[in-house]
Amino acid sequence: DFVMTQSPDSLAVSLGERATINCKSSQSVLYNSNNKNYLAWYQQKPGQPPKLLIYWASTRESGVPDRFSGSGSGTEFTLTISSLQAEDVAVYYCQQNYGTPYTFGQGTKLEIK
Amino acid sequence: QLQLQESGPGLLKPSQTLSLTCTVSGGSLSNSGFYWGWIRQPPGMGLEWIVSFYYDGTTHYNPSLKSRVTMSVDTSTNRFSLNLNSVTAADTAVYYCVSHRSGTYAKGFDPWGQGTLVTVSS
């Protein structure tokens, strides 16, 4: 199974500052035939289902603000929020959809400092 | 716009069978290219994928739950169901129905239903 490990578990960032969340996969999620990384990022606010933010490691879902960006390849990935807004307070999850069983990171709780 | 909605009992006793239904609107279970499935989240904890199925009958299970999971599909009503037998308190969770694309177009789980809390308690 792909084990997804996020760091840190929690993060406090000042409004307007940059937030960075890391995700490491135990195996590569890069599909060589099309050079896509099957890694997604989700945002979950209290009482709501997760929302897909980024797929293929770096492609923003339609409607997601451009302050959210994803990077990385193979086994190491990063979600960056360039300028934290109050509405970004949430838990963020990475997830591999390279193969089953699909697996998620344990989540990173992002708060305002 | 594709939308999913879960329904089912919120309280079960240990050893009973959990049965949930997901109603799909804005799309068809028979659409090629889409998988339909379930994910759960214990209170205050992370996300666990349970199962995904394709319109041709292909079904992928989480090995940790496969022995207790049954999926069924009713294309006439555009609904699919999850049965999880022999539940214990460890099965207490919010259960989400989800959709996702297949193969090289796989992007991740989207959309999600709002989720339904199932509590297992004697």
Interface residues (C-beta under 8 A of the other chain):
Chain A: Y31 S33 N34 K36 Y38 A40 Y42 Q48 P49 P50 K51 L52 Y55 W56 T59 E61 Y93 Q95 N97 T100 P101 Y102 T103 F104 G105 Q106 G107
Chain B: G46 L47 E48 W49 S52 H60 Y61 N62 P63 S64 Y96 H100 T104 A106 K107 G108 F109 D110 W112 G113 Q114 G115
